[in-house]
């Protein structure tokens, strides 16, 4: 992640993250002719000349703010859906289905830009996933010992 500085009206501002700079651009607070700089650049450059930055169109449409999970002070929100499906199939179907449900809710919230809800739903999915695996392991151990006891007893006749 880069740390950017920008100059607007002769005053230096920053540091700001990549996501924050893109939000400033989307809201029109940093324009194509404003100067920006980050470590590694030889000199300040017009924002329009820096690759990777997206400026609102000139058609007069309102800019859409760019939001990311890192904009909200968090790391990436984990996707537990593949593990939840595996737990439902291999371990414990009821708890696995609950994990799938909350994983889907987390993914939907993340797609909608609601990162706090996505984070809380992902945490619930993680708990159901752990429960599904734990239940599956416990029942697997019980099944193994019941088989072992059954074979041992059959061999004594």
Legacy VTK file of the C-alpha trace (Angstrom):
# vtk DataFile Version 3.0
C-alpha trace
ASCII
DATASET POLYDATA
POINTS 157 float
0.000 0.000 0.000
1.371 3.383 -0.995
1.355 6.588 0.992
0.433 9.560 -1.168
0.759 13.310 -0.765
-1.125 15.819 -2.860
-0.890 19.540 -3.458
-4.035 21.602 -3.780
-4.073 25.370 -3.870
-0.352 25.496 -3.131
-0.722 23.527 0.112
0.630 20.049 0.695
-1.788 17.455 2.122
-1.287 13.873 3.241
-0.245 11.254 3.784
-3.249 9.303 2.445
-3.646 5.658 1.421
-4.343 4.464 -2.131
-8.045 4.016 -1.318
-8.279 7.417 0.364
-6.632 9.131 -2.624
-9.060 7.427 -4.998
-11.967 8.559 -2.795
-10.656 12.149 -2.865
-10.485 11.921 -6.658
-13.990 10.417 -6.883
-15.419 13.235 -4.755
-13.629 15.839 -6.873
-11.382 17.003 -4.038
-8.295 16.039 -6.058
-8.501 16.860 -9.739
-6.506 15.758 -12.790
-4.400 18.935 -12.701
-3.517 18.686 -8.981
-0.015 17.504 -8.171
0.577 14.212 -6.347
3.661 12.393 -5.090
4.632 9.170 -3.329
7.948 7.660 -2.347
9.757 6.342 -5.403
8.571 9.128 -7.720
11.300 11.493 -8.884
9.078 14.582 -8.665
5.510 15.761 -8.154
3.276 14.902 -11.131
-0.146 15.911 -12.350
-2.611 13.357 -11.073
-3.903 12.738 -14.609
-0.472 11.409 -15.655
-0.257 8.758 -12.930
-1.482 5.345 -14.072
-4.045 3.490 -11.995
-6.031 6.544 -10.868
-9.618 6.828 -12.091
-11.156 10.255 -12.540
-14.895 10.987 -12.820
-16.146 11.478 -16.353
-16.680 14.973 -17.660
-20.333 14.186 -18.450
-21.458 15.879 -15.262
-22.470 12.635 -13.553
-21.888 12.481 -9.825
-18.837 10.543 -8.809
-19.262 7.214 -7.064
-17.024 6.910 -4.001
-14.673 3.958 -4.044
-14.795 1.968 -0.842
-12.614 -0.923 0.146
-12.262 -3.002 3.285
-8.999 -1.210 4.049
-10.836 2.139 3.927
-12.697 0.992 7.008
-9.635 0.174 9.066
-9.620 -3.544 8.509
-7.853 -6.259 6.727
-9.561 -8.250 4.023
-12.719 -10.003 5.119
-12.248 -13.774 4.851
-14.409 -15.878 2.558
-15.469 -19.018 4.447
-17.868 -20.277 1.761
-15.666 -23.049 0.239
-14.762 -24.370 3.697
-18.385 -24.157 4.807
-19.511 -26.246 1.845
-16.825 -28.832 2.589
-17.844 -28.937 6.265
-21.515 -29.416 5.329
-20.665 -32.304 3.009
-17.928 -33.994 5.044
-18.543 -33.162 8.699
-21.895 -32.006 10.010
-24.622 -30.952 7.611
-26.767 -28.770 9.967
-23.844 -26.709 11.290
-22.285 -26.639 7.797
-25.493 -25.245 6.316
-25.514 -22.507 8.963
-21.881 -21.719 8.049
-22.841 -21.549 4.343
-25.750 -19.211 5.143
-23.611 -16.757 7.102
-20.778 -16.985 4.553
-23.208 -15.974 1.816
-24.517 -13.094 3.952
-20.925 -11.929 4.548
-20.099 -12.094 0.837
-23.262 -10.172 -0.072
-22.549 -7.473 2.502
-18.947 -7.179 1.278
-20.159 -6.819 -2.330
-22.578 -4.089 -1.239
-19.754 -2.213 0.499
-21.125 -2.821 3.999
-17.844 -3.983 5.516
-18.852 -3.908 9.175
-21.815 -6.209 8.528
-19.650 -8.407 6.310
-17.029 -8.704 9.037
-19.609 -9.674 11.695
-21.342 -12.189 9.389
-17.968 -13.730 8.465
-17.183 -14.128 12.174
-20.499 -15.943 12.728
-19.770 -18.156 9.699
-16.346 -18.976 11.164
-17.938 -20.063 14.448
-20.435 -22.329 12.669
-17.615 -23.725 10.524
-15.579 -24.588 13.622
-18.667 -26.184 15.197
-19.322 -28.277 12.075
-15.748 -29.558 11.976
-15.655 -30.244 15.727
-18.938 -32.171 15.615
-17.711 -34.128 12.593
-14.454 -35.030 14.341
-16.222 -36.094 17.549
-18.699 -38.296 15.675
-15.852 -39.676 13.544
-13.937 -40.702 16.661
-17.057 -42.277 18.190
-17.729 -44.152 14.945
-14.121 -45.375 14.747
-14.164 -46.704 18.293
-17.555 -48.342 17.819
-16.220 -50.117 14.724
-13.067 -51.140 16.551
-15.104 -52.470 19.470
-17.447 -54.307 17.129
-14.635 -56.074 15.232
-12.828 -56.969 18.426
-15.927 -58.568 19.917
-16.721 -60.510 16.725
-13.278 -62.099 16.698
-13.776 -63.734 20.137
-16.462 -66.229 19.084
LINES 1 158
157 0 1 2 3 4 5 6 7 8 9 10 11 12 13 14 15 16 17 18 19 20 21 22 23 24 25 26 27 28 29 30 31 32 33 34 35 36 37 38 39 40 41 42 43 44 45 46 47 48 49 50 51 52 53 54 55 56 57 58 59 60 61 62 63 64 65 66 67 68 69 70 71 72 73 74 75 76 77 78 79 80 81 82 83 84 85 86 87 88 89 90 91 92 93 94 95 96 97 98 99 100 101 102 103 104 105 106 107 108 109 110 111 112 113 114 115 116 117 118 119 120 121 122 123 124 125 126 127 128 129 130 131 132 133 134 135 136 137 138 139 140 141 142 143 144 145 146 147 148 149 150 151 152 153 154 155 156
